[in-house]
């Protein structure tokens, strides 16, 4: 029977609060470019996380035959969310000179006599007549949207996956085939923006004239993002990020008070805006998005001359250290992270297990599934897998599940950032050819076969039977 207990992750610089608050730099992580030097590939790069590619991929022995692959990854780099923009941004962010966001519908199936839609795209503008001013960045971008360079990262991601699963392993077909391959997105359009470029990278320019479905669940019950109602997971998240005096979460906020105050003075964010001060999430998104796109850190020229008028690189680094700590604490350091993830992400995990069972039984036909999601998707997944070295999943962060068959038995290899994932759980350990039944027993134990436990897990304490 699988051990379903929570096991602590490795102690690292990220989990050392003293080092996070008083240290310097960013743990040698990259925050200012999508390009990781080839001899350093595998290094954490927030702007473009490492993923499976031919150069580093290790092909198992010939005793094994690949049966099934399922991939989930975060979308690629984007503009910041509008809610993470400063009240007044001192420079614009434009996207209309190198990108179009296409939105249109078209009748299916297509026939020679079909009425085809024009290829229409959004072009954001500000009217000189409109007396109301939008908060945050001015310019022609949407906030968020995948940027032109994020689209290129998406396409390269697809090229690299093709290089492994078609060229190296001869597993994928030369052309897209919807009977064996499927793609899934969330109701947030940025995942669809990534998918179009990624599919083009995987299957070539002929996909530019193809109609390729992106699977999507209804917005109120989507398991991939996720969006289904789960009061128990919400309550556990509140407990983990408990801001009462003496809690670990409150301690790191108190220790960061001087940094928050300095950032507030320059950004114009009100010090009493609780959304900006219960975590570093807002500042992290704002500053990292700028640096990933080679934009300057923000300044405020209205401050007195004897005060620093710009956020420094050292302050940005402190924000990034704090954000990494927050995600490690939320999703691995606190023992409540495992039940929170099992409830809040248990449906997708159960869907994954069902897909694996179908693949081993020779049912369904689909042998490659691809999910484009969010950090709020990948993080609880890593919590359930009990990753031994937790980080904030950056742009494009990828988890790959491969099922290999040997002697009629299934074995699972899980890759995180292109390398074999190491779990703190003794049930999983080094996830390199783990017996598939062992993994399925672990998932079933947490969420029930077919997700049968999730509804009960999601009930608030007073509602459980």
C-alpha positions in Angstrom: 0.0 0.0 0.0 1.3 3.4 -1.0 2.7 5.7 1.7 0.5 8.8 1.4 2.3 10.9 4.1 3.8 14.4 3.6 7.6 14.4 3.5 9.7 17.6 3.8 11.6 18.8 0.8 15.4 19.4 0.8 16.7 22.3 2.8 18.1 24.8 0.3 19.0 28.5 0.1 15.4 29.1 -1.1 13.9 27.6 2.1 16.4 29.4 4.4 14.5 32.5 5.5 17.6 34.3 6.9 19.3 33.8 3.5 16.3 35.0 1.7 15.9 38.2 3.7 19.6 39.0 4.3 21.3 37.4 1.3 22.1 38.9 -2.2 21.6 37.9 -5.8 19.0 35.3 -7.0 20.6 31.9 -6.2 22.2 32.0 -9.7 18.8 31.9 -11.2 18.1 33.9 -14.5 15.5 36.7 -14.6 16.5 38.8 -17.5 16.5 36.8 -20.7 15.0 33.7 -22.4 18.4 32.6 -23.6 20.3 30.2 -21.3 23.9 29.6 -22.3 24.0 26.1 -23.9 26.6 24.9 -21.4 24.4 26.0 -18.5 21.1 24.6 -19.9 19.1 23.2 -17.0 19.7 26.3 -14.9 16.5 27.8 -13.5 15.5 30.6 -15.9 12.3 32.4 -14.8 11.9 33.8 -18.3 12.1 30.5 -20.1 12.4 27.4 -17.9 14.4 24.4 -19.1 12.4 21.6 -20.8 12.9 18.4 -22.6 15.1 18.8 -25.7 17.4 16.4 -27.7 20.7 17.7 -26.4 20.1 16.5 -22.9 17.5 13.8 -23.3 18.5 10.3 -22.1 17.0 7.5 -24.1 16.2 4.4 -22.0 17.6 1.0 -22.9 16.2 -0.8 -25.8 14.3 -3.1 -23.4 11.8 -0.4 -23.0 9.1 0.7 -25.5 7.4 4.1 -25.2 3.7 3.8 -24.9 2.3 7.1 -23.8 3.4 10.7 -23.1 1.5 13.4 -21.3 3.0 16.9 -20.8 1.8 19.8 -18.7 3.6 23.2 -18.7 3.1 26.8 -17.8 2.5 29.2 -20.6 5.5 31.2 -21.9 6.4 34.8 -21.0 3.9 37.5 -21.1 3.0 41.1 -20.2 2.1 41.4 -16.5 -1.5 41.1 -15.3 -3.3 44.5 -15.1 -3.8 43.9 -11.4 0.0 43.7 -11.0 0.7 47.1 -12.7 1.5 50.1 -10.6 -1.1 52.8 -10.2 0.8 55.0 -12.6 3.3 53.4 -15.0 5.9 55.9 -16.2 6.5 54.3 -19.7 4.2 52.5 -22.1 4.3 48.9 -23.2 3.4 48.4 -26.9 2.8 45.2 -28.8 1.2 46.3 -32.1 4.5 46.5 -34.0 5.4 42.8 -33.7 2.3 40.8 -32.9 -1.4 40.4 -33.4 -3.9 38.7 -31.1 -6.3 37.0 -33.6 -9.9 36.5 -32.5 -12.6 35.1 -34.9 -14.9 32.2 -35.4 -15.4 30.1 -38.5 -18.0 27.5 -39.6 -16.9 23.9 -39.5 -16.5 21.6 -41.3 -14.9 23.6 -44.1 -15.9 22.8 -47.7 -15.1 24.5 -51.0 -18.4 26.5 -50.6 -17.9 27.5 -47.0 -17.9 31.1 -45.9 -14.5 31.7 -44.5 -13.8 34.2 -41.7 -11.4 37.1 -42.2 -8.2 36.8 -40.0 -9.1 39.5 -37.6 -7.0 40.6 -34.6 -7.3 43.0 -31.7 -5.5 46.4 -32.0 -5.6 48.2 -28.6 -5.9 51.9 -28.8 -6.7 54.9 -26.5 -9.2 57.4 -27.8 -8.2 61.1 -27.3 -11.9 61.8 -26.7 -12.3 59.2 -23.9 -12.0 61.2 -20.6 -11.2 58.1 -18.6 -7.6 56.8 -18.2 -6.8 53.2 -17.7 -4.7 52.4 -14.7 -1.3 50.8 -15.2 0.6 50.6 -18.4 -0.4 52.6 -21.4 0.2 51.2 -24.8 -1.1 48.7 -27.3 -0.7 45.5 -25.3 -3.3 43.5 -23.4 -2.4 42.7 -19.8 -1.8 39.9 -19.9 -0.8 38.6 -23.4 1.9 36.4 -24.6 4.5 38.7 -26.1 6.2 38.3 -29.5 9.3 36.9 -27.8 7.1 34.6 -25.6 5.6 33.3 -28.8 9.1 32.5 -30.2 9.9 30.7 -26.9 6.6 28.7 -27.4 7.6 27.7 -31.0 11.1 26.7 -29.9 9.5 24.6 -27.1 7.5 22.8 -29.8 10.6 22.3 -32.0 12.5 20.8 -29.1 9.7 18.4 -28.2 9.5 17.3 -31.8 13.2 16.7 -31.8 12.8 14.2 -28.9 9.5 12.5 -29.5 9.5 12.4 -33.3 13.2 12.6 -34.5 14.8 10.8 -31.6 12.2 8.3 -30.5 10.0 8.1 -33.7 7.0 8.3 -31.4 5.1 11.2 -32.9 3.9 11.2 -36.5 5.4 13.5 -39.1 2.1 15.4 -39.4 -0.5 16.4 -36.9 -3.0 13.5 -36.3 -5.9 14.3 -34.0 -6.6 10.5 -33.5 -3.3 10.1 -31.7 -2.4 13.6 -30.4 -4.4 16.1 -28.4 -3.8 19.6 -27.0 -5.7 21.1 -24.0 -5.8 24.7 -22.7 -7.5 26.7 -19.9 -10.1 29.4 -20.3 -7.4 32.0 -20.0 -6.6 33.0 -23.6 -2.8 33.2 -23.0 -2.7 29.4 -23.0 -4.3 29.3 -26.5 -1.8 31.9 -27.7 1.0 29.6 -26.7 -0.5 26.5 -28.1 -0.7 27.9 -31.7 3.0 28.6 -31.9 3.9 25.4 -30.0 2.0 23.2 -32.4 3.6 25.0 -35.4 7.0 24.2 -33.9 6.1 20.6 -33.4 4.4 19.8 -36.7 5.7 22.5 -39.1 4.3 25.3 -41.2 1.5 23.2 -42.7 -0.3 23.6 -39.4 -0.7 27.3 -40.2 -3.6 26.3 -42.6 -4.9 23.5 -40.5 -7.9 23.5 -38.1 -6.6 22.0 -34.8 -8.9 21.7 -31.8 -7.8 22.8 -28.4 -9.6 20.9 -25.7 -11.1 23.1 -23.0 -13.4 22.4 -20.1 -16.3 24.7 -18.9 -14.9 27.7 -17.0 -16.5 26.9 -13.7 -15.3 23.3 -13.4 -12.0 23.3 -15.3 -9.6 20.9 -13.7 -6.5 22.1 -15.6 -6.4 25.7 -14.4 -8.1 24.7 -12.0 -11.4 26.6 -11.4 -13.7 24.0 -9.8 -15.1 25.0 -6.4 -13.1 23.6 -3.6 -13.7 25.4 -0.2 -11.4 23.0 1.7 -8.4 23.8 -0.5 -9.1 27.5 -0.2 -9.3 27.1 3.6 -6.0 25.2 3.7 -4.3 27.8 1.6 -5.5 30.5 4.1 -4.1 28.4 6.9 -0.7 28.0 5.1 -0.5 31.8 4.5 -1.7 32.7 8.0 -0.8 36.3 8.8 -1.5 36.2 12.5 1.3 37.2 14.9 3.9 34.5 15.4 3.1 32.5 12.2 5.9 31.6 9.8 4.2 33.5 7.0 3.8 36.7 9.1 7.4 36.4 10.1 8.7 36.7 6.6 6.3 39.6 5.9 7.5 41.4 9.0 11.2 40.8 8.1 10.4 42.3 4.6 8.7 45.5 5.9 11.6 47.8 4.9 11.7 46.3 1.4 7.9 46.7 1.0 8.2 50.4 2.2 10.9 51.2 -0.3 9.0 49.6 -3.2 5.8 51.4 -2.2 7.5 54.8 -2.2 8.7 54.3 -5.8 5.7 52.4 -7.2 3.0 54.5 -5.7 1.2 51.5 -4.3 -0.7 52.5 -1.1 0.9 50.9 1.9 -2.5 49.8 3.1 -3.3 47.9 -0.1 -3.5 44.4 1.4 -3.4 42.6 -2.0 0.1 44.0 -2.6 1.4 43.2 0.9 0.2 39.7 1.8 2.8 38.3 -0.5 5.4 39.4 -3.1 3.3 38.0 -5.9 2.3 41.4 -7.4 5.7 43.0 -7.2 7.3 39.8 -8.5 5.2 39.7 -11.6 5.6 43.4 -12.4 9.4 43.4 -12.0 10.2 40.1 -13.6 8.0 40.8 -16.7 10.0 44.0 -17.3 13.4 42.3 -17.0 12.4 39.3 -19.1 11.6 41.8 -21.9 14.7 43.9 -21.3 12.7 46.8 -20.0 14.1 49.1 -17.3 13.2 48.8 -13.7 10.6 51.5 -12.7 11.4 55.0 -11.4 9.5 57.8 -9.8 10.9 61.2 -10.5 8.5 63.0 -8.2 10.4 61.8 -5.1 12.6 64.2 -3.2 16.1 64.3 -4.5 17.7 62.7 -1.4 15.6 59.6 -1.9 16.3 56.8 -4.4 14.1 57.4 -7.3 14.3 53.9 -9.0 13.9 50.4 -7.9 17.4 48.9 -7.9 18.5 45.6 -9.2 19.3 44.6 -5.6 15.7 45.4 -4.5 14.4 43.4 -7.5 16.6 40.5 -6.5 15.2 40.7 -3.0 11.7 40.4 -4.4 12.7 37.4 -6.4 14.3 35.6 -3.5 11.1 36.3 -1.4 8.8 35.1 -4.1 10.8 31.8 -4.5 10.6 31.3 -0.8 6.8 32.0 -0.8 6.1 29.3 -3.4 8.4 26.8 -1.7 6.7 27.4 1.6 3.1 27.4 0.2 3.5 24.2 -1.9 6.1 22.1 -0.1 7.4 23.4 3.3 4.0 23.4 5.0 2.6 19.9 5.6 -0.8 21.2 4.7 0.4 21.7 1.1 -0.2 18.0 0.3 -3.9 17.9 1.3 -4.5 21.3 -0.2 -3.1 20.1 -3.6 -4.9 16.8 -3.4 -8.2 18.6 -3.1 -7.6 21.6 -5.3 -5.8 19.7 -8.1 -7.1 16.2 -7.6 -9.4 16.1 -10.5 -6.6 16.7 -13.1 -4.4 14.2 -11.3 -7.2 11.6 -11.6 -7.7 12.4 -15.3 -4.0 11.8 -15.8 -4.2 8.4 -14.0 -7.2 7.5 -16.2 -5.3 8.4 -19.3 -2.4 6.2 -18.2 -4.7 3.3 -17.6 -6.3 3.7 -20.9 -3.0 3.8 -22.7 -1.7 0.6 -21.1 -5.0 -1.1 -21.9 -4.7 -0.1 -25.6 -7.9 2.0 -25.3 -8.6 5.5 -26.7 -6.0 5.8 -29.4 -4.4 9.0 -28.1 -0.8 8.4 -27.2 0.4 12.0 -26.7 -1.5 14.6 -24.7 -0.3 18.2 -24.2 -1.6 20.6 -21.5 -0.8 24.3 -21.5 -1.6 25.8 -18.1 -0.4 28.1 -15.4 1.9 28.3 -12.3 -1.3 27.7 -10.3 -1.6 24.4 -12.2 2.0 23.2 -12.1 2.6 24.1 -8.4 -0.1 21.9 -6.9 1.0 19.1 -9.2 4.6 19.4 -7.9 3.1 19.5 -4.4 1.3 16.2 -5.0 4.5 14.7 -6.5 6.4 16.1 -3.4 9.2 17.6 -5.5 12.3 17.6 -3.3 13.6 21.0 -4.4 10.6 23.3 -4.9 10.8 26.5 -6.8 8.3 28.9 -8.3 7.5 27.4 -11.7 8.7 30.0 -14.2 7.6 30.7 -17.8 7.2 27.4 -19.7 8.0 25.2 -16.7 7.3 21.7 -17.8 6.5 18.3 -16.3 6.6 15.2 -18.6 5.0 11.9 -17.8 6.3 9.0 -20.0 5.0 5.4 -19.8 7.4 2.8 -21.0 6.5 -0.9 -21.4 8.9 -3.8 -20.7 7.8 -7.4 -20.6 4.2 -6.5 -20.6 4.5 -4.2 -17.5 4.3 -0.4 -17.5 6.9 1.9 -16.0 6.7 5.6 -15.4 9.4 8.2 -15.9 8.7 11.8 -14.9 10.8 14.6 -16.1 10.9 18.1 -14.5 12.8 20.7 -16.4 14.1 18.0 -18.7 15.6 15.9 -15.9 14.3 13.0 -13.9 12.1 14.3 -11.1 13.1 13.5 -7.5 10.4 13.2 -4.9 10.7 13.3 -1.2 8.0 10.7 -0.9 9.4 7.2 -0.4 6.5 5.9 -2.5 7.9 7.8 -5.5 11.6 8.5 -4.9 13.6 9.1 -8.0 10.9 8.9 -10.7 12.9 6.9 -13.3 11.0 3.8 -14.3 8.8 3.6 -11.3 6.4 0.7 -11.7 3.2 2.3 -13.1 1.0 0.5 -10.6 3.0 2.1 -7.7 2.3 5.6 -9.1 -1.4 4.8 -9.8 -1.7 3.4 -6.2 -0.3 6.7 -4.8 -2.7 8.8 -6.9 -5.7 6.6 -6.1 -4.8 6.8 -2.4 -4.7 10.6 -2.5 -7.7 11.4 -4.7 -9.5 8.1 -5.3 -9.7 6.1 -8.5 -11.5 8.3 -11.1 -11.2 11.2 -8.6 -13.8 9.6 -6.3 -12.5 11.3 -3.2 -12.2 14.8 -4.5 -15.8 16.0 -3.9 -15.5 15.0 -0.2 -12.0 16.4 0.0 -13.2 19.7 -1.2 -16.0 20.1 1.3 -15.6 22.5 4.2 -15.0 20.9 7.5 -18.6 21.3 8.7 -20.0 19.8 5.5 -18.1 16.5 5.4 -19.9 13.3 5.9 
